[in-house]
């Protein structure tokens, strides 16, 4: 998607609007709706700004232009750090985030900006996880990444860190949403993870460059974690934890809420277990998440995944082109053939499937199994064994 072309002057006006003291996100959005651009806002008199609904002190602050001193410093910090300012008017701004009640008017982004347009799901949880919680976060994030989803989290200690790390180790895409400036390392022990996400993933914040990690910032940033994606997965957390706040925000934003059940005697499980009682989707594996995604998203992930599997299988380019041209007919035939070979109550190894379905290549079989998993018709068990999901034809 082509970027919004910002001149230095445009960027300074966006930054100045963000730096106006006392001007909240909702009020800034109302000004943008009224005047159409930051440049127009700063070109208005105090009385015109008051007529638009601003309190006198904030109107005088804007018309005086005093915010431009801070904006110039922010502009320089952006340049020196390699970060990019993404205003809400930019096509690269996350589409789903723009739909929430109070989207940030600007995002400070470091890394692969194109990930902001990808299909995302958040994984959140306690900063003090159990070994079970860490293992679950690692497995889910890796599996969801391999399914083609971008895993988002807050890079806090514990579950967040496990989700980011496992996603990167699986070769997937991840976005870390900060409660401080994107040039501020927090927590300090995540330096290596920070550098790797900045290189292979994406760091995002609505807080200006250099902003410290104040405790009050983290509940604010949680609405971005939940708002950017299709849903939020809570792995572990207390009943009134930060992850519970993120889940509540997701519900308010009409996002899917998922929860991993845990030991009923563990306080770390109170949060997700309560969410399940309240109607959150219970998650045992990655497919429990994917099957709840909109149909058009699943079709897109299936198409991307099949293409990726064909490339990884080493199929020559000519055969890949031939496969693409006959994709619809071949896909229907092989998926029906696979479902005919699989059972609900007994596993079938992939090598046995290859022997039984000798008319199809290994790349075709792998791609079709991926599609069936994404559709929730087939489940893969350890050791490359497959079963048909109960009740499906």
Secondary structure, DSSP 8 states (H G I E B T S, - for coil): -------HHHHHHHHHHHH-TT--HHHHHHHHHHHSSHHHHHTS-HHHHHHTT--HHHHHHHHHTTHHHHHHHHHHHHHHHT-EEEETTSTTS-HHHHTSTT--SEEEEEE-GGGGGS-EEEEE--SS--HHHHHHHHHHHHHHHHTT-EEEE---TTHHHHHHHHHHHTT--EEEE-SS-TTS-SSGGGHHHHHHHHHHSEEEESS-TT----HHHHHHHHHHHHHSSSEEEE-S--TTSHHHHHHHHHHHTT-EEEE----TT-GGGHHHHHHHHTT-EE-SSTHHHHTTS-HHHHHHHHHHHHHHHHHHTT--HHHHHHHHHTHHHHHHHHHHHHHHH--SSS-EEHHHHHHHTTTS-HHHHHHHHHHHHHTTSEEEETTTEEEE-TT--
